[in-house]
């Protein structure tokens, strides 16, 4: 690009979306190309995107994560080191699925369930041939199919019939256990993003890339011009056409539509007397049905229960509201701890990711046959319009570190594409 075209642009790079990918790209560009002007645009009122931490009244430094909560593949997860750099605490207690404390159940049932679940995932991993959905590997009549469905739905955010086996088998969060940030994953992203110039509450409506010298970015607050644009918005936002492209980019929209967001919502319940439940212990609501919650009892020893719902159940409870979600969770907790537990519970916070207009869900899954669309979505257009986010990651989709890595890759490509002529 020649120097005279730079005069047409207000910014060298505009990044749309202040989640993990957008923040990572902004910080990376600041580090490797301090000569470039960068602006981060975010439709919401905070940094972090699908990582969002709220405080627990009287809970000290414990943060409640309404979105991202676990540092998956923590030893190689970029956010683990960043947490230490910004002065936050990485808690290395084992996750429930890494040997953490589980509520005691009938030992024989636990063994039988684990055998059935293990066999199911082995069938997924050994799948060959045409891509199909995750439900295809269920054994008809297996008594543990409900629990298998629940686990699969937590993983993808959608019912097994909707999700690709090929995409599932490509998932690899990296080596290492899963850890947590005591002060919150959302707090971590927000802190890391602060040095990037940002404007919050700005809705981008159109990307005009007809002109050789600049890209026009129409927002609800006016028009900006940039030399390069990075979109890190969710696949549901792209697929809905909330941001129009001129000329259109049908391949991107179609890829986004085949990589929709599943839904996982969290409900945090306060305990009047924390001693009625064991600290930092995990519990599955029901071992026999797919539409069930999973519960982290008193995370970090706090007087709170973290309830987690996914798929169709999450949609139903989100639409019904926090009191309905409380009632559902109380029923499942009462089945384990007795009816008196209901008197202990009150709502602290609940996420509603499907109803969040600038996001529209939790994390992407691939429809059968659509796993390769992740690469289509990630590919830049004309070396001027770039894409990043968890859905662009072939193997670390659905994670904040997958989003981070995609943001760094995009930033490096942007840096190479922009001439240093000023």
DRENVEXPA-960916 format. One record per residue: x, y, z of N, C-alpha, C in turn; residue in one letter. Coordinates in steps of 0.05 Angstrom, whole numbers, plus 32768, in hexadecimal, padded with zeros to 4 digits. Atoms other than C-alpha are relative to their C-alpha. Example, Ala and Ser with C-alpha at 12.3 -4.5 7.8 and 13.67 -1.06 7.14 Angstrom:
BEGIN
80127FE8800080F67FA6809C801280188000a
7FF07FE87FFF81117FEB808F7FF18016800Es
END
This chain:
BEGIN
80117FE88000800080008000801280198000x
7FF07FE88002801C80447FEE7FF980148016x
80037FEE7FEA8024807B80207FE880127FFDx
80157FED80047FF080A87FFF7FE47FF48008x
801A800C7FF97FB88075800D7FFC8000801Ex
80037FFF7FE37FC7807880577FF08018800Ax
800D7FE87FF87FAB80BE80597FE17FFC8000x
801D800580017F6680A1804A7FF57FF28019x
800880117FE97F658078808B8002800F801Ax
7FFF7FF57FE57F54808E80D280127FEF8012x
7FF080137FF07F77805080EE800D7FED7FEDx
7FF38015800F7FA8801E80D47FF07FE68002x
800F80197FFB7F827FE480F47FE980058012x
801780007FEF7F3C7FE0810F7FF97FE38006x
8007801B7FF77F2C7FA181387FE48001800Bx
801D80007FF87EE27F9181407FFB7FE88012x
800580147FEC7ED27F6B817F80177FFF8015x
7FEB7FFF7FEB7EF77F7081C27FFF7FE88012x
7FFD80197FF17EF77F2781D7801D7FF77FFFx
7FE5800B7FFE7F347EFA81DD801080057FE7x
7FF17FFE801A7F477EFC81938006801E7FFAx
7FFC7FE480067F3E7F47818B8015800D8013x
7FED7FF67FED7F657F5781CA801C7FF57FFAx
7FE6800C80067F9D7F2681B8800C800D7FE7x
7FF67FF480197FA27F448172800A801D8006x
7FF87FE57FFA7FA57F8B818D801A8001800Fx
7FE780017FF17FDC7F7A81C080177FF77FEEx
7FEB800A801180037F54818C800980167FECx
7FF97FEB801280017F8D815A800F8016800Ex
7FF27FEC7FF180167FBE818F801D7FF88005x
7FE5800A7FFB80527F92819D80127FFF7FE8x
7FEF80058018806A7F8481567FFE80177FECx
80027FE9801380527FC381317FF680198010x
80087FE87FF180527FFE81617FFB80187FEFx
80057FEA80128050802B81247FE480017FF6x
801B8000800A8009801781147FEC800B8014x
80167FF77FEE7FCB803981307FEB7FEA8000x
801380167FFC7F998007814C7FE8800A800Fx
80187FFA7FF17F51800F81637FEF7FE78002x
801180177FFA7F277FDA81847FE3800A8003x
801C7FF97FFE7EDB7FE0817A7FF17FE9800Dx
800F80147FF17EAC7FBB81A97FE380098003x
801D7FF97FFE7E607FBA81A67FF68000801Dx
800780017FE47E5B7FA881F0800C80168010x
7FF77FEA7FEE7E6C7FD2822C80197FF88010x
7FE980097FF17EAA7FAC824380137FF07FEDx
7FED8012800D7EE87F87822B7FFC7FE38009x
8000801C7FF87EEB7F3B822A7FEE7FEE7FF0x
8012801080107EB27F2481FD7FF37FEA8010x
800C80177FF27E9E7EDE8213800F7FF8801Ax
7FF380037FE57ECD7EE3824F7FF680188011x
800D7FEB7FF17EA77F0A828480007FF8801Ex
7FFE80057FE37EB67F0C82CF7FEF8014800Fx
800E7FEF7FED7E877F27830480097FF9801Cx
7FF880047FE57E957F2F834D7FEC7FF18011x
8011800D7FEC7E797F0683867FFE80118018x
80027FEF7FE87E5D7F3383BD800C7FF28019x
7FF3800C7FE97E897F2683F980137FE97FFAx
7FF0801780087EB27EF583D1801E80067FFDx
7FE37FFA80027EF57F1983D4800980027FE4x
7FF47FFE801B7F207F1083977FF57FEA7FEDx
800A801580117EF87ED5837B7FED800C7FEBx
80117FF780157EDA7EE583377FEE7FEA7FF6x
80138013800B7E9D7EC48319800080047FE2x
7FFE7FFF801D7EA77EB482CF7FE67FF87FF4x
80198006800E7E667EB882A880057FF57FE5x
7FF8800D80197E8C7EA2826A80177FEE8004x
7FE880117FFD7ED17E83826280087FFE801Dx
7FF980047FE47EE57E6482A4801A7FF08004x
7FE980127FFC7F1C7E308299801680067FECx
7FE87FFF80117F637E38827E80057FE47FF5x
7FFC801B800C7F5F7DFB8251801C7FFE7FF6x
7FE4800480087FA27DDC824180128015800Dx
7FF67FE87FF27FBC7E0B8276801E80047FFEx
7FE37FFD800180077DFC82718009800D7FE6x
7FF87FF4801A80087E1382287FEC80157FF8x
80147FEB80057FCD7E44822C800D801B8004x
7FF37FE57FFE7FE77E8B821E7FF580108017x
800C7FF07FEB7FB67EA78251800C7FF9801Bx
7FF480077FE77FD87E818289801780128007x
7FE87FEE7FFB80197EA882827FF7801D8003x
800A7FE47FFF7FF37EE982757FF48006801Bx
800C7FFC7FE67FCD7EDF82B6801580088015x
7FEA7FF97FED800E7EDF82DD800C801B7FFAx
7FF57FE7800880287F1A82B57FF08018800Bx
80117FE97FF77FEC7F4682C97FF97FFE801Dx
800380017FE37FEE7F2F83117FE87FF2800Bx
801680107FF67FB47EFF831580097FE48008x
7FF980197FF37FB37EBB83387FF57FE97FEFx
80088019800D7FB27E7A83117FFD7FEA8015x
800580157FED7F927E45833B80047FE57FF2x
7FF98019800D7FAF7E01832B7FF27FE7800Cx
800F80177FF67F7C7DD6834F7FF57FF07FE9x
800A801080167F677D9B83237FE380067FF9x
801B7FFE80097F297DA582F97FF17FE68006x
800F80187FFB7EF07D73830580087FE97FEEx
7FF9801580137F037D4D82C6801E7FFA7FFFx
7FE480067FFD7F4D7D4F82D880077FF4801Bx
7FFB800D7FE67F457D2C831B7FF880118018x
800A7FEF7FEB7F247D6483437FEA7FF18010x
8013800D7FED7EF27D55837B7FE57FFD7FF3x
801B8006800B7EB27D3483637FEE7FF78018x
8013800A7FEC7E747D28838D7FFE7FE27FFFx
8001801D7FFF7E727CE083A37FE67FF57FF6x
8017800E800A7E427CB3837D80057FE28003x
7FFD801D7FFF7E367C68837B80187FF87FEFx
7FE78007800E7E7A7C4C83697FFC7FEF7FE7x
8005801180177E5F7C17833B7FF480107FE9x
800C7FEF80157E347C498315801580127FF4x
7FEB7FEE800A7E6F7C79830F80127FF07FEDx
7FEF801080117E9A7C4182F37FF27FF97FE5x
800F800780187E647C2B82C17FFD80187FEEx
80047FE880107E577C7282AB801B80087FF2x
7FE67FF9800C7EA17C8082A080087FED7FEAx
7FFB801380157EA87C4082787FF080077FE6x
80117FFA80177E6E7C53824B8008801B7FF2x
7FF87FE6800B7E857C9C8243801B7FFC7FF1x
7FE68005800D7ECC7C8582337FFD7FF27FE5x
8005801080197EB37C5381FF7FF480127FEBx
800D7FEE80147E887C8981DE801580127FF3x
7FEC7FEE800B7EC37CB981D780147FF17FEFx
7FEF801080117EEE7C8181BC7FF37FFB7FE4x
800E8004801A7EB97C7481868002801A7FF0x
7FFD7FE7800F7EBC7CBE8174801C80027FF4x
7FE47FFC80097F087CBE816F80077FEC7FEAx
7FF9801380157F097C8081437FEF80037FE7x
80127FFC80177ED57C9B8112801080047FE7x
7FF47FFC801B7EE97C9680C97FEA80047FECx
80147FFD80167EC67CA980897FF2801B8002x
800F7FE780027E917CDE807E7FFA800C801Cx
80067FF37FE77E877D1180B47FE37FFD8007x
801C80027FF77E487D0880DE7FFE800E801Bx
80047FF27FE67E2C7D21812080087FEE8017x
7FF7800E7FE87E407D0E81667FEC7FEB800Bx
801480137FF77DFF7CEA817480027FE57FF2x
7FFE8019800F7E107CB6813F800F7FEA800Ex
7FF080147FF27E3F7C94816F7FF47FF7801Bx
800E800A7FE87E0D7C8A81A77FF77FE37FFBx
800B801B80027DFA7C4281B57FE380008009x
801C80007FF97DAF7C3A81B37FFB7FF0801Ax
8008800E7FE77D937C2881F8801580018016x
7FEC7FFE7FEB7DD47C37821E7FF580118017x
800C7FF27FE97DBE7C4C8264800E801A8006x
7FF17FE87FFA7DF47C8182667FFF80157FEAx
80027FED80167DE07CA582267FF9801C8009x
80077FE67FF67DC17CDD824E8018800F800Ax
7FE87FF37FF57E037CEC8272801380067FE9x
7FEF7FFB80177E297CE682307FF680197FF1x
800C7FE8800D7DF97D18821180068019800Fx
7FFA7FE87FEF7E037D48824B801C80097FFCx
7FE37FF980037E4F7D4582458005800C7FE5x
7FFB7FF6801B7E4E7D4D81FA7FF4801C7FFCx
800D7FE580027E1F7D89820080108015800Ex
7FEE7FED7FF27E4D7DAA8233801780077FEEx
7FE87FFC80117E877DA282027FFA80127FE9x
80057FF180197E657DBF81C47FEC80168003x
80157FEC7FFD7E2C7DE881E07FE77FFA7FF0x
8017800880117DFB7DC381B27FFB7FE28003x
8007801C7FFF7DD77D8181AF80127FF07FEDx
7FED8010800F7E007D4781937FF97FFE7FE3x
80098003801B7DD67D438154800A80167FEEx
7FF97FE980107DF07D87813D801E80037FFBx
7FE37FFB7FFF7E3B7D7F814780107FEC7FF0x
7FEF801080127E717D64811980147FEE8010x
7FEC80127FF47E9B7D27812D801C80087FF8x
7FE67FF8800A7ED57D3E8101800A80188010x
7FF87FE87FF17ED67D82812480077FF9801Dx
7FFA80097FE57ED27D618168801B7FF38002x
7FE7800E7FFF7F0D7D358158801880127FFBx
7FEA7FED80047F377D718142800580118018x
7FFD7FEF7FE87F2E7D93818580187FF78010x
7FE880067FF07F707D9781AB8008801A800Fx
7FF97FE77FF17F777DCC81E2801D80038007x
7FE37FFF7FF97FC17DBB81EB80057FF1801Ax
7FFA80107FE87FE57D9682227FFD8010801Ax
80027FF37FE67FDC7DA5826B7FE47FFD800Bx
801A80027FF37FA37DA3829D7FF080197FFBx
80117FE880017F6B7DD682A38001800E801Bx
7FFE7FF07FE77F757E0D82D77FED80177FFEx
80127FE97FFF7F4F7E4B82EC800F80198008x
7FF67FE67FF67F5D7E9582F87FEE80088017x
80107FFB7FE87F477EA4833E7FEF801A7FFEx
800E7FE780037F347EEC832E7FEE80017FE8x
8013800280167F117ED682EE800E80027FE5x
7FF58000801C7F227EC782A57FF8801A7FF2x
80087FE7800C7EF97F03829080108017800Ax
7FEF7FEB7FF57F207F2F82BF801C80007FF3x
7FE68002800D7F607F15829F7FFF800D7FE5x
80017FF5801B7F4A7F2782587FFD801E8001x
80057FE37FFE7F317F6B826E801A800F8007x
7FE67FF37FF87F747F7C8290801380007FE9x
7FEC800280167F9D7F6482557FF880137FE9x
80097FF080177F737F8C82248002801E8005x
80017FE37FF97F787FCF8248801380127FEFx
7FEE7FEE80107FB57FE982217FF880057FE3x
80087FFD801C7F927FE281DE7FEB80167FFEx
80147FEB80037F6D802281C97FE57FF37FF7x
801A800D80067F23800F81C97FE980148003x
80197FF17FFD7EDE802D81C07FEA7FEB8005x
801680137FF87EA5800881E37FE5800B7FF7x
801B7FF880077E5C800981D17FFD80097FE3x
80017FF8801C7E6A801081867FF77FE87FEFx
8009801580117E427FE58157800980047FE3x
7FF78000801C7E627FD681137FE97FF47FF0x
8017800980107E2D7FCF80DD80087FF97FE3x
7FF98006801C7E527FCD809A801E80037FFCx
7FE47FFF80087E977FBF807E800080057FE2x
7FFF7FF8801C7EA17FE4803C801D7FFD7FF6x
7FE58004800A7EDE7FC88018800280037FE2x
7FFF7FFB801D7ED17FE37FD2801880117FF8x
7FEB7FEC80067F0980167FD6801C7FF48004x
7FE5800B7FFF7F5280067FC98010800B8018x
7FEF7FF27FED7F6E80387FFB7FF77FFD801Dx
800A80027FE57F43802A80387FE87FEE8002x
8019800F7FFA7F0B800180587FEF80118011x
80137FF17FF07ECE802580707FF17FEF8014x
800D800E7FEB7EB1800F80B27FE98011800Bx
80187FF17FF87E6A802880BD7FF77FF6801Bx
800980077FE57E55802981067FE780118007x
80177FEF7FF77E1A8045812D8009801B800Ax
7FF57FE67FF87E48807F813F800F800E7FE9x
7FF27FF480167E61809080FA80127FEC7FF1x
7FEF801180127E94807680C7801D80048007x
7FE380007FFD7EDD806480D2800C7FF57FE7x
7FF1800B80167F118055809D80197FF3800Bx
7FE8800E7FF77F48802280A7800E7FF37FE9x
7FF1800E80147F7F8002807F7FFB7FE28001x
8006801D7FFD7F6F7FBD809B7FEB7FFD8016x
801480057FEC7F357FA180C380027FE38009x
8001801B7FF57F347F6480F17FE67FFC800Ex
801A80077FF47EF17F46810280047FE88013x
7FFE80167FED7EEF7F1C81417FE57FFA800Dx
801B80047FF57EA37F1B814B7FF97FE37FFEx
8008801C80007E7F7EDA81577FF47FF77FE6x
800B800B80197E677EAC81207FE280067FFEx
801C7FFA80027E1F7EB981337FFB801D7FF7x
80027FE480097E297F048129800580027FE2x
7FFA8000801D7E497EF880E57FE97FF47FF0x
8014800F800F7E157EC580CF7FE580107FFFx
801A7FF17FFF7DDB7EF480E3800180187FEDx
7FFE7FE880117DF67F2A80B47FFF801A8010x
80007FE87FF07DFB7F5B80EE801580147FF6x
7FEC7FEF800E7E397F7680CA7FFF7FF97FE3x
80028004801D7E2E7F7E807F801C80067FF4x
7FE87FFB800F7E687F7A804E7FF9800A7FE4x
80057FF5801A7E6B7FA3800F801B80027FF1x
80118015800A7E7A7F7F7FE27FFC7FE98014x
800680157FED7E5C7F42800580177FEB8001x
7FEC80167FFD7E887F0980207FF07FE78007x
801280177FFA7E597ECD8019800E7FE8800Bx
7FF280177FF57E8F7E99802880038003801Fx
7FFD7FFB7FE37E9A7EB9806D7FE67FFC800Fx
801A80027FF37E517EBD807D7FF77FE38001x
8008801C80017E457E75806780117FF08014x
7FEF800E7FED7E817E5D80907FF68005801Dx
800A7FF97FE67E677E8280CD7FE67FF18007x
801A800D7FFB7E227E6480C580037FE28005x
7FFC801D7FFC7E3E7E1D80C380117FFB801Ax
7FF080027FE77E677E2C81037FF180108015x
80107FF07FEE7E2F7E458130800A7FFE801Dx
7FF980017FE37E367E55817A7FED7FED800Ex
8010800E7FED7E1E7E2281AB7FFA80128018x
80077FF07FE87E047E3981EE80087FF28019x
7FFA80097FE47E207E3082347FFB80188012x
80057FEA7FED7E047E5C826B80077FF7801Cx
7FF980057FE47E197E6282B47FEC800F8012x
80107FF47FEB7DEF7E7082F1800F7FFE801Ax
7FF280007FE67E117E8483327FEB80058016x
80137FFF7FE97DEA7E77837280108004801Ax
7FF47FFB7FE57DFD7E9383B67FF57FEC8014x
800780127FEB7DFC7E6583F27FFE8010801Bx
80037FF27FE77DE07E81843380147FF68015x
7FEC800D7FEE7E0B7E4F845A80127FEF7FEFx
7FEE800F80127E477E38843280067FE48009x
7FF8801A7FF57E547DFD84607FED7FE97FF9x
8013801680087E177DD78445800A7FF17FE8x
7FF6800E80177E3F7DC48407801E7FFE8002x
7FE380047FFF7E867DA983FE800E80147FEDx
7FF27FEC800F7EB97DDA83E3800D7FF57FE7x
7FF2800680197ED37DD8839B7FFB7FE37FF8x
8008801B80077EAD7D98838A7FED80017FE8x
8010800180187E8C7D8683487FE97FEC8002x
801780127FFF7E477D67833F7FF180027FE5x
8011800180177E207D5183027FE37FFE800Ax
801B80007FF67DD67D60830A7FF17FE67FFEx
800D801980047DBC7D2082EC80127FEE7FEFx
7FEF801380107DE17CE282D37FF07FF27FEAx
8011800F80127DA67CCB82A97FF4800F7FE9x
800C7FF080167D917D05827C801480157FF6x
7FEF7FEC800C7DB27D35824D7FFA801C8008x
80077FE57FF87D8C7D72826380048004801Ex
7FF97FFD7FE37DB07D7C82A5801680148003x
7FEA7FED7FFA7DDE7DAE82C680187FF1800Cx
7FE880097FF27E247DA482DF800780168014x
7FFE7FED7FEA7E367DC68320801C7FFF800Dx
7FE87FFD7FF17E767DE0833F7FF8800B801Bx
80087FF87FE67E687DE3838980168010800Ex
7FED7FEF7FF27E8B7E1C83AD801B80027FF3x
7FE67FFD800D7EC27E2B837A801280138011x
7FED7FF17FEF7F007E46839E7FF78002801Dx
800A7FFF7FE57EDB7E3783DE7FEC80168006x
80127FEA7FFD7EAC7E7283D27FE47FF58006x
801B80087FF87E647E7083EB7FED80037FE8x
800F7FFE80197E487E6683A580007FE57FF2x
8001801880127E327E2F83758000800A7FE3x
7FFF7FF9801D7E447E35832B7FF27FEA7FF1x
8010801380117E0F7E138300800680057FE3x
7FF97FFE801C7E1E7E0582B77FEC7FF07FF0x
8014800D80117DEA7DF68282800880047FE3x
7FF87FFE801C7DF47DE982387FEA7FF67FEEx
8011800A80157DCF7DDD81F77FE3800A8004x
801C7FF87FFF7D837DDD81F47FF78007801Cx
80077FFA7FE47D7D7DDD82408008801D8006x
7FF67FE57FFB7DA77E1D82437FEE80157FF2x
80137FEE800E7D7A7E3E820E7FE68002800Fx
801A80007FF27D3B7E2A823480028010801Ax
7FFD7FF27FE77D557E4482778007801D7FFCx
7FFA7FE480067D717E8382597FE780107FFAx
80197FF380077D2E7E94823B7FED80028018x
801280007FE87D097E82827C800A80138015x
7FF67FED7FED7D377EAE82A6800D7FF48019x
7FEF80097FEA7D617EAA82E57FF07FF08015x
800F800E7FEC7D297E9483147FF97FE37FF7x
8005801B800A7D187E5982E780197FEF8001x
7FE7800E7FFF7D617E4782E380077FF8801Dx
7FFC80067FE47D667E4B832F7FEF7FE88009x
801280167FF97D2A7E1D8336800A7FE57FF5x
7FF58018800C7D497DEA830680197FF6800Fx
7FE880087FF17D8C7DEB832A7FF97FF7801Cx
800880087FE57D6B7DE7836E7FF47FE48001x
800B801B80017D457DA9835980177FEB7FFEx
7FEA801380037D867D87834380117FFE8019x
7FF080007FE77DAB7D9C83827FF17FF28017x
8010800C7FEA7D717D8783AF7FFF7FE27FFDx
7FFF801E80047D727D41839080187FF4800Cx
7FE7800A7FF57DB87D3A83AA80038007801Ex
7FFA7FF77FE57DB97D6383EB7FE780048011x
80197FFD7FF07D707D6484017FF3801A7FFBx
80107FE980077D397D9683FB8007801A800Ex
7FF97FE87FF17D547DC6842F801580117FF2x
7FEC7FF0800E7D8B7DDB83FF7FF380177FF1x
800D7FEB800F7D577E0483DA8000801B800Fx
80017FE87FF07D537E358414801B800F8001x
7FE57FF47FFF7D9E7E42840E800780117FE7x
7FF77FF6801B7D9E7E5983C57FF2801A7FF8x
800A7FE8800D7D967E9D83A5801280077FE8x
7FF27FF980197DAA7EB88361801480178004x
7FEC7FEA80007DEB7EE0835C8002800B7FE4x
7FFD7FF7801C7DF37EE383107FFA7FE97FEDx
8005801480147DDF7EBF82D18008800C7FE5x
7FFA7FF7801B7DFA7EC4828A7FE97FFB7FEEx
8015800380147DCE7ECA824D800D80057FE5x
7FF07FFB80177DFD7EC282137FF07FFF7FE6x
8010800180197DC97EB081DE7FF2801B7FFCx
800F7FE780027DA47EF181ED801280197FFFx
7FED7FEA80017DE37F1C81EC800480087FE3x
80027FFB801D7DDA7F4081A9801B80017FF1x
7FE67FFE800E7E247F4D819A800F7FE68000x
7FF2801A7FFF7E357F0381A67FED7FEA7FF6x
80148012800A7DF97ED581A180057FE28006x
7FFB801C7FF87E147E9581C2801A7FFE800Fx
7FE980057FEF7E507E7681E480197FF97FF1x
7FE98007800F7E817E5181B77FF87FEF7FE9x
8009800B801A7E817E35817180037FE18000x
7FFD801C80087E757DEE815B7FFC7FFE7FE2x
80038003801D7E777DD381147FEA7FED7FFBx
8014801380097E3C7DB480F3800E7FE97FF1x
7FF38016800F7E4B7D7080D3800880097FE4x
7FF67FF8801A7E767D7C8096800B801C7FFEx
7FF97FE480017E887DC380AA801B8006800Ex
7FE87FFA7FF07EC97DBC80D2801480107FF0x
7FEC7FF180107EF47DD580987FF8801D7FFCx
80087FE480037ECC7E158097800E80128014x
7FF07FEF7FEE7EF67E2C80D28017800D7FF1x
7FEB7FF580117F2F7E3580A17FF680157FEDx
800D7FED80127F017E5980707FFB801A800Fx
80067FE87FF07EEC7E8980A78019800F8007x
7FE77FF37FF77F337E9780BD8010800E7FEAx
7FF07FF580167F4E7EA880787FFA801D7FFBx
80057FE380067F587EF3806B7FF480047FE5x
800B7FF9801A7F337F148033801080187FF5x
7FF17FEA800E7F5F7F3D80038016800C8011x
7FEB7FF77FEE7F937F43803A7FF9801C800Cx
80097FE77FF47F6A7F7D80557FEB7FFB8016x
801580087FEC7F307F5C807B80087FE6800Cx
7FF580177FF27F477F2A80AF7FEB7FF68014x
8013800D7FEE7F227EFA80DC800F7FF18016x
7FF480107FEA7F327EDC81207FEA7FFB8015x
801380087FEB7F0F7EBC815C80017FE28003x
7FFE801D7FFA7F057E78817B7FF67FEF7FE9x
800B801080167EDC7E60813F80147FFD7FE9x
7FEC800280157F197E6C811280157FEC8006x
7FEB80137FF77F437E3A81397FF87FE47FF9x
8006801B80087F467DF5811B7FFF7FEC8017x
7FFE80147FEB7F587DD1815B7FFA800C801Cx
80047FF47FE67F4D7E0381947FE780128000x
801A7FF280007F087E1D81827FF37FFD801Bx
800F80007FE77EDA7E2C81BD801080088018x
7FEF7FF87FE97F147E4481E8800B801C7FFDx
7FF57FE580007F2F7E8881FB801D80007FF5x
7FE58000800B7F767E7281EA80017FFA7FE3x
80038003801D7F607E5A81A67FFB801B7FF3x
80067FE6800A7F437E9F819B801A80128001x
7FE77FF07FFE7F847EBF81B580137FF97FE9x
7FED800880157FAF7E9681857FF7800A7FE5x
800A7FF6801A7F827EA8814A8004801E7FFDx
7FFC7FE480007F887EF1815D801D80077FFAx
7FE47FFC80057FD47EED815E80077FFA7FE3x
7FFC8007801C7FD57ECA811A7FF680177FEEx
800B7FEB80107FA87F0080FD8011801A8002x
7FEF7FE87FFC7FD37F38811B80197FFE7FF0x
7FE88003800F80117F1B80FC7FFB80047FE2x
80077FFD801C7FEF7F1880B87FFB801D7FF9x
80067FE480057FD67F5F80BE801A80108000x
7FE67FF27FFF801C7F7780D180107FFD7FE6x
7FF28004801980397F5780937FF2800D7FE9x
800F7FF6801780027F7180668002801E7FFEx
80007FE3800080097FBA807A801C800A7FFCx
7FE67FF4800580427FE1805D800880128017x
7FF67FED7FEB806D8008808D8001801D7FF7x
80017FE4800A8066804580607FEA800E800Fx
80147FF17FF080428079808A7FFA801B7FF2x
END
